[in-house]
Amino acid sequence: MTNLDRRHILTLGAAASLTTAGRVWAAPTRNGPRILVVFLRGAYDAANVVIPVSSDFYYQSRPTLQIARPDPANPDAALPLDADWGLHPALASTLYPLWQKRQAVFVPFAGTDDLSRSHFETQDVIEMGQPLQGQRNFGSGFMSRLYGVLNGARPIAFTDQPPLTFRGGAQVPNIGLSQVNKPGVDDRQARLIQDMYKGQALAQSVSEGFQVRDEVYQTLSAEMQEANRDAISAKGFELSTRRIARLMKTDYTLGFVDVGGWDTHVNQGAAKGYLADRLSELGRGLAGFVDEIGPEAWNDTLVVVVSEFGRTFRENGNRGTDHGHGSVYWVLGGPVKGGRLAGDQARVDAASLNQGRDYPVLTDYRALLGGLFQRAYGLDRGQLDTVFPQAAPKDLQIV
Amino acid sequence: MRKSVSRSLGGAACVLVLGALGAGPALADSAPLALGPHDLALLDRITWGSTPASAAEMERLGAKRWLQDQLHPGGGDRLPPAAQAQIDALPISHESMADAVTRIDAETKVDNQITDPAAKQAAQKTRQQEMNELGKAAAARSLLRDLYSQDQLKEQLTWFWMNHFNVHLGKRDIRAMVGDYEDHAVRPRALGHFRDLLEATLRHPAMLRYLDNDQNAAGHINENYAREIMELHTMGVGSGYTQQDVQELARILTGVGVVNVNREPPRFGPAKQAFYIRDGLFEFNPNRHDFGDKMFLGHLIHGSGYGEVRQALDILAREPATAHHVSLQLATYFMGDDPPAAVVDKMARTFQSSGGDIAKVLQTLFETREFDRSLGTAFKDPVHYGVSAVRAAYDQRVIVNTTPLQNWLNRMAEGLYNHQTPDGYALASAAWSGPGQMAARFEIARQIGSGSAGLFRPDGQGAPDQPAFPLLQNALYFSGIDPSLSDPTRAALGQAVSPQDWNTLFLSSPEFMRR
């Protein structure tokens, strides 16, 4: 038994004494890394984050939004990734060090074959992970199906609302982490409330709710006491990701979290400004996660960053960008063979744009994630076909 | 059988506590109700939660006439004086949106002149707080109406349309606009014609700011609003329009924007002056409009200024996809998950034959057998949960502070005007019944059930907390709710050790989660 597993069971034992009717999880026999999926809702402007610095067309297309080519003397310049690509400078102290440690891979021209350019439609499509053709089942998300084929995984959504991607199969707990308070409903009340729901459709949700509430409070109460003593404590997304790291270090192995605020139609800024601020916040969150989970657990953890689509390659009339198509996905983690871009690439010029307007998709998200899960968990074809039906996995050898 | 020990124990303890606090007016009316289970379930669905007073009103009028009154409310707000007085005292009742936006814009310009960084930061913070207060005031007014207005269906629809035509508090100065948006654009048309409602939202600065159309101009196209009008407000995604239609509608919408306050009005040559429209903070600026012809949804629209917008809205409101999309949303809101296709089709037919008469579409829904069968089965979303709990707890005794309720709604992730993206809050129950959310609900049940929870503490320092205690075991409870409780719920309530505990358990019960 690893140290991790022992801690896990200790936590569970304590939690079980707090909730009487809560389901007791089997001790996990993990056969693969933890995975946290981070969904950037609103379609982040990938072309200004992983920047095609070798493309003159990029500089022509974005007169006010462009990020300068890498230049050590210029703090506003892109950070060099390879000969063709650079990283937004707002990520210099957070994500870039992971790249330098070869713990980050970027997959350009990634996305879906949905061309609706609707945020909500395309987010749903990705969360469901089903073939675009044919009957859709809104009651079945790909992370729920992944949970179904894994042995001993413990899933959780760190969101106020249960995400579509965890629908179907067993009830997956959700909990927003921006406010975590000492529970007021006591054990006796919790037991009576669960009695009222016995045999009802919500029974599992209710008992799971009490169990997660107690586990999260227990894992985080030490942190909250420390935070009260510290003058400076993490805020916003970083506060959430640090809490996620604590919970995933000990209790949960399959996580989902989302971050909004990426729909930059107007005045998105360049090296500084609105998008740069969002990126700084995201970068601090991800770096905080790595820091909090610690080197040992990080060696056994993957963080996948996705978004519904990219944005128009040319800037619009309001120093912003409109809804586009291809995006850039990220995979971070200790086991990642990183410091590189993975997947097929196209020359970034006017001729290669999809419908003359945005990046094409050369790597389908289902093929990408399927290939990643196959390597990370050793899934067979049947299991893969359960997670992503009718999608041939693409092995980009990310891990 | 129904006279269980627990109930009389809890009830007696309740009375004792109330007696001790000297607050017992709601106890006076304890005559049994003559309404049957169906009428009571209908009452609970059409209102923000049934109360003894609303049941008495339904009984007085008869269920049929009561429902007609709900579908066709007269003018004016039918509010108890204590609630009206609170609304009258709000800052948004004394200053128009145009005045507030103009004032804050001018103040912001002064703030920006400050050279001392600390002083500047302090001034900007003051400005933000000022706008936060305006947003909070709008939410307070809205909740007071939900809690106490006799026109309950109108208030439910106001929430529904505010969600359908969602705007978010957090963007720019929308906090200073959202109260006016609700009060002048949405609420007066909540039971009117869809076409009017659509144009009223289009002409409101809150919407134009939120979806960036105030930035949309000839040569500087921004297609954000154009897309969401078709995808969310009217036809629905996947209903047949194309990217080309989105782009053409964006061209039609060029020049539709918001007055730039504290700046000289735009000047035009004589040819363009006639096209200029200014109405409050709404502006149609012909200098920013693309006067070329457009091909929109198969219709040729000649360049004619704001008239193009009217034509486009006429086309959208007449689209069968719009009738279907809006009917589906309404049916889901008023019936719960997955309303039967036959019901939605029937509503859509009424929508088309009546020119989008919302009251008629709802009447069609209410007359179906499927609607009757759905009564009591729909899972409450957080706003229904929170508002119905406060209504049940205090009925006509008007709370003096809505802040705790606003906070509970935010904690349950359905705060007023607080959904960031234009799709609005989810209508499907799966979005609200997850483990974390159920746990949060029980915490809130405990807060509401255990005492006055800040609802009777006026804002401001040193104001005394008025004594109050939730009275859930009232006439309606004994004659309508108690007989319908399941055995497990009854058994759990029987183990309550105090009135606070009983209230917590009752507000946590499966029965109270449904409407």
Interface residues (C-beta under 8 A of the other chain):
Chain A: R41 G42 L115 S116 R117 S118 H119 F120 E121 A157 D160 Q161 P162 R167 Q171 P173 N174 I175 G176 Q179 N181 P183 G184 V185 Q189 A190 L192 I193 D195 M196 Y197 K198 G199 Q200 L202 S205 V206 E208 G209 F210 Q211 V212 R213 G260 G261 D263 H265 V266 N316 G317 N318 G320 D322 H323 Q355
Chain B: D212 Q215 N216 A217 G219 H220 I221 N222 E223 N224 R227 E231 L232 V237 G238 Q243 V246 R411 A413 Q420 T421 D423 A426 A430 A431 W432 S433 G434 P435 G436 Q437 M438 A439 F442 E443 A445 R446 Q447 S486 P488 T489 A491 A492 Q495 D501 T504 L505 S508 S509 P510 M513
